[in-house]
């Protein structure tokens, strides 16, 4: 048996797979409902279970499929002027952030991911929001920070989500903005780990196991958007983020 197969089979512990399936199910519901949640929830969980060099590529591959499902209905609703500038800057910055993924110590990076998720969750719970204008320069700056985070941790969401959710748009347009943004950077984010050899047999095996769970959950979450009150979703999402961040820090 090859070393790659041995590594892949070594990731298939019963409790690890059970935790991954539960996290994937919750992340799919979040992503379908709000337009975000996949990376923020799965990056800390997958990185704890399998290490960042497997967990982050798995999550990035799954993002591609989710974006392909959600994008067609979101493009018409999104604020393309803002999202294209944010996404363009993020796409350029993502490969530079990926350097951190290649060279950083796995345990340190995992804890950094968990801490980022906890801080993001606390900021979402707080009343603070950015309420200023969205000039091009600020869009490019936020997109650059987001792209660096995407490359390093698989999570581009926190700065962009806090920035976009502060605007006056309706909830439906907030959701469309986030779906379009994540769709734009999804392909670029996969290229560095693919080029660097991180998307090998272990990552492909785990993707094949988790992707069906995610693709089943996302449509359910999308339907929940029309029936579940935003206040309920917000509380449940924050609980999930706190759990994922704590799991990465303490795991």
C-alpha positions in Angstrom: 0.0 0.0 0.0 1.4 3.4 -1.0 2.2 6.1 1.6 -0.6 8.3 0.2 -3.2 5.6 0.8 -1.9 4.9 4.3 -2.2 8.6 5.1 -5.7 8.8 3.6 -6.9 5.7 5.6 -5.3 7.2 8.7 -7.7 10.1 8.5 -10.7 7.9 8.7 -11.1 7.4 12.4 -14.7 6.9 13.4 -15.0 9.9 15.8 -13.1 12.2 13.4 -15.4 11.4 10.5 -18.5 11.8 12.7 -17.4 15.3 13.9 -16.5 16.2 10.3 -19.9 15.1 9.0 -21.7 17.1 11.7 -19.7 20.2 11.0 -20.2 19.9 7.3 -23.9 19.5 7.7 -24.1 22.7 9.8 -21.8 24.6 7.5 -24.0 23.6 4.5 -27.1 24.9 6.2 -25.3 28.1 7.1 -24.0 28.6 3.6 -27.3 28.0 1.9 -29.2 30.3 4.3 -26.8 33.3 4.5 -24.3 32.9 1.7 -21.4 32.4 4.0 -20.3 29.9 6.7 -18.6 27.1 4.8 -15.0 28.2 5.3 -15.4 29.9 8.6 -16.9 26.8 10.2 -15.0 24.1 8.4 -11.5 25.5 8.4 -11.0 25.2 12.1 -12.7 21.9 12.4 -11.0 20.2 9.4 -7.6 21.7 10.4 -8.0 20.2 13.9 -9.1 16.8 12.6 -6.6 16.4 9.7 -4.1 19.2 9.9 -4.2 22.5 7.9 -2.3 21.1 5.0 -5.2 18.6 4.4 -8.1 20.4 6.0 -7.8 23.7 4.2 -7.5 22.2 0.7 -10.5 19.9 1.3 -12.6 22.9 2.3 -11.4 24.9 -0.7 -12.3 22.1 -3.1 -15.8 21.9 -1.5 -16.3 25.7 -1.9 -16.0 25.4 -5.6 -19.0 23.0 -5.8 -21.1 25.1 -3.5 -20.4 28.3 -5.4 -21.3 26.7 -8.7 -24.7 25.8 -7.2 -25.5 29.2 -5.6 -24.0 31.6 -8.1 -26.5 31.7 -10.9 -29.3 33.1 -8.8 -27.1 35.5 -6.9 -25.3 37.4 -9.8 -28.4 39.5 -10.8 -29.0 40.6 -7.2 -25.5 41.4 -6.1 -23.8 44.8 -6.1 -21.3 44.0 -8.8 -19.4 47.3 -8.6 -18.4 46.7 -5.0 -18.0 42.9 -5.3 -15.8 42.9 -8.4 -13.3 45.4 -6.8 -13.3 43.4 -3.5 -12.9 40.1 -5.4 -10.3 41.4 -7.8 -8.0 42.5 -5.0 -8.6 39.3 -3.1 -7.8 37.1 -6.1 -4.4 38.9 -6.5 -3.6 38.6 -2.8 -4.6 35.0 -2.3 -1.4 33.4 -3.7 0.7 35.5 -1.4 -1.3 34.3 1.6 -0.9 30.7 0.5 2.8 31.0 1.3 1.9 30.9 5.0 0.0 27.7 4.5 3.0 26.0 3.0 5.6 27.2 5.6 3.7 27.6 8.9 3.7 25.1 11.7 0.5 23.1 11.5 -0.4 23.4 15.2 0.3 27.1 15.3 -1.8 27.7 12.1 -4.7 25.6 13.5 -4.8 27.7 16.7 -4.6 30.9 14.7 -7.6 29.8 12.6 -9.5 29.0 15.8 -8.7 32.4 17.3 -9.8 34.2 14.1 -13.1 32.4 14.2 -13.7 33.2 17.8 -12.9 36.9 17.3 -15.1 37.1 14.3 -18.0 35.5 16.2 -17.6 38.0 19.0 -17.5 40.9 16.5 -20.7 39.6 15.0 -22.4 39.5 18.4 -21.3 43.0 19.2 -23.3 46.1 18.0 -20.3 47.4 16.1 -20.5 47.7 12.3 -18.8 49.8 9.7 -21.3 52.4 8.5 -19.1 54.5 6.2 -19.0 54.7 2.4 -17.5 52.0 0.2 -14.9 53.9 -1.9 -12.7 52.0 -4.3 -9.6 52.3 -2.2 -11.3 50.8 0.9 -12.8 48.0 -1.2 -9.3 47.1 -2.5 -7.8 47.2 1.0 -10.5 45.0 2.5 -10.2 42.6 -0.5 -6.4 42.4 -0.1 -6.7 41.5 3.6 -9.4 39.0 2.8 -7.3 37.4 0.0 -4.3 37.0 2.2 -6.5 35.3 4.8 -8.0 33.0 2.1 -4.6 31.8 1.0 -3.2 31.2 4.5 -6.3 29.8 6.3 -9.0 29.1 3.7 -11.1 31.8 5.4 -11.6 35.0 3.5 -14.9 35.8 5.1 -14.4 37.7 8.4 -13.3 41.2 7.0 -15.6 41.0 4.0 -18.6 39.8 5.9 -18.3 42.5 8.6 -17.8 45.1 5.8 -20.6 44.0 3.6 -23.2 43.3 6.3 -22.9 46.9 7.5 -24.5 48.4 4.3 -28.1 49.5 3.8 -29.0 46.7 1.4 -31.8 44.2 2.0 -30.9 40.8 3.4 -31.4 39.1 0.1 -28.8 41.4 -1.5 -26.4 40.9 1.4 -26.6 37.2 0.7 -26.1 37.6 -3.0 -23.1 39.9 -2.5 -21.4 37.2 -0.3 -22.2 34.4 -2.7 -20.8 36.3 -5.7 -17.6 37.3 -3.7 -16.9 33.8 -2.6 -17.5 32.5 -6.1 -15.0 34.9 -7.6 -12.1 33.9 -5.3 -13.0 30.2 -5.1 -11.1 29.1 -8.2 -8.0 31.2 -7.5 -7.8 29.9 -3.9 -7.5 26.3 -5.1 -4.5 27.0 -7.5 -1.7 27.4 -4.9 -2.3 24.2 -2.9 -2.9 22.3 -6.2 0.4 23.7 -7.6 2.2 23.0 -4.4 1.1 19.4 -4.1 -1.3 19.7 -1.1 -4.3 18.4 -3.1 -3.2 14.8 -3.1 -4.9 11.6 -2.4 -5.7 12.3 1.3 -7.4 15.6 0.4 -9.3 14.0 -2.5 -10.6 11.1 -0.3 -11.9 13.4 2.4 -13.5 15.7 -0.2 -15.3 12.7 -1.8 -16.6 11.8 1.7 -17.7 15.2 2.8 -18.9 16.8 -0.4 -22.2 14.8 -0.6 -23.1 15.9 2.9 -22.4 19.6 2.0 -24.4 19.4 -1.3 -27.4 17.9 0.5 -27.3 20.6 3.2 -26.9 23.7 1.1 -30.3 23.4 -0.8 -32.0 22.9 2.6 -30.3 26.0 4.0 -31.4 27.9 0.9 -35.0 27.0 1.5 -34.7 27.9 5.2 -33.8 31.4 4.1 -37.5 32.0 3.1 -38.9 30.6 6.4 -36.5 30.9 9.3 -36.4 34.3 11.1 -33.0 36.1 10.8 -32.8 36.4 14.6 -33.0 32.6 15.0 -30.4 32.0 12.4 -28.1 34.6 13.9 -28.1 32.9 17.3 -27.6 29.4 15.9 -24.8 30.6 13.6 -22.9 32.3 16.5 -23.2 29.2 18.6 -21.7 27.2 15.7 -18.8 29.7 15.2 -18.0 29.7 18.9 -17.9 25.9 19.0 -15.7 25.6 15.9 -13.3 28.2 17.2 -13.0 26.7 20.6 -12.6 23.2 19.0 -9.6 24.4 17.1 -8.0 26.2 20.0 -8.4 23.4 22.5 -8.2 20.4 20.2 
